[in-house]
Amino acid sequence: MKMIKSSVGAAVNILASDLFQAVPVTVQGDAPVPAGMPLSFNGLSVPAGTGADGILLYDVDPTVNPNGALLVQGVVNWPKCMEHAGVSAAAATMKTVLPGIVFRENTGVTPDA
């Protein structure tokens, strides 16, 4: 049996809360899709957000294993999603498209003492 060794970096955590709901999705395409990318239920990337059914929870390389988890309810760190996945949609747009997900934009803010 032939084995292939692949190095994988640390997983990117896009969640801003431990409470979430995700459904299985088969990611389409020939290129890796990063966590935080808006996806449709048929597994296609939707960088502009319109037509998205959820947010990809973990990085997926469909050429190796197309199975992924699509976040449909929860709280995400939206600036991290935008940075990691290169998403162009504004949080306000995403809130109307995916009402079950809260798009936190101030996760790095700490209250004054």
ChimeraX attribute file (.defattr): number of C-alpha atoms within 10 A of each C-alpha:
attribute: neighborCount
match mode: 1-to-1
recipient: residues
	/A:1	2
	/A:2	3
	/A:3	5
	/A:4	4
	/A:5	5
	/A:6	6
	/A:7	5
	/A:8	6
	/A:9	6
	/A:10	6
	/A:11	10
	/A:12	15
	/A:13	15
	/A:14	21
	/A:15	20
	/A:16	18
	/A:17	11
	/A:18	8
	/A:19	9
	/A:20	15
	/A:21	14
	/A:22	16
	/A:23	14
	/A:24	13
	/A:25	20
	/A:26	17
	/A:27	27
	/A:28	19
	/A:29	14
	/A:30	11
	/A:31	12
	/A:32	16
	/A:33	23
	/A:34	20
	/A:35	24
	/A:36	31
	/A:37	28
	/A:38	30
	/A:39	25
	/A:40	20
	/A:41	16
	/A:42	12
	/A:43	23
	/A:44	18
	/A:45	22
	/A:46	19
	/A:47	18
	/A:48	16
	/A:49	25
	/A:50	16
	/A:51	17
	/A:52	21
	/A:53	19
	/A:54	29
	/A:55	28
	/A:56	30
	/A:57	25
	/A:58	19
	/A:59	19
	/A:60	21
	/A:61	18
	/A:62	18
	/A:63	12
	/A:64	10
	/A:65	11
	/A:66	17
	/A:67	15
	/A:68	22
	/A:69	20
	/A:70	27
	/A:71	27
	/A:72	19
	/A:73	18
	/A:74	19
	/A:75	20
	/A:76	24
	/A:77	20
	/A:78	24
	/A:79	21
	/A:80	21
	/A:81	25
	/A:82	19
	/A:83	11
	/A:84	16
	/A:85	18
	/A:86	15
	/A:87	21
	/A:88	14
	/A:89	16
	/A:90	14
	/A:91	17
	/A:92	9
	/A:93	12
	/A:94	22
	/A:95	14
	/A:96	12
	/A:97	16
	/A:98	21
	/A:99	13
	/A:100	16
	/A:101	20
	/A:102	18
	/A:103	23
	/A:104	16
	/A:105	14
	/A:106	10
	/A:107	13
	/A:108	8
	/A:109	7
	/A:110	7
	/A:111	4
	/A:112	4
	/A:113	3
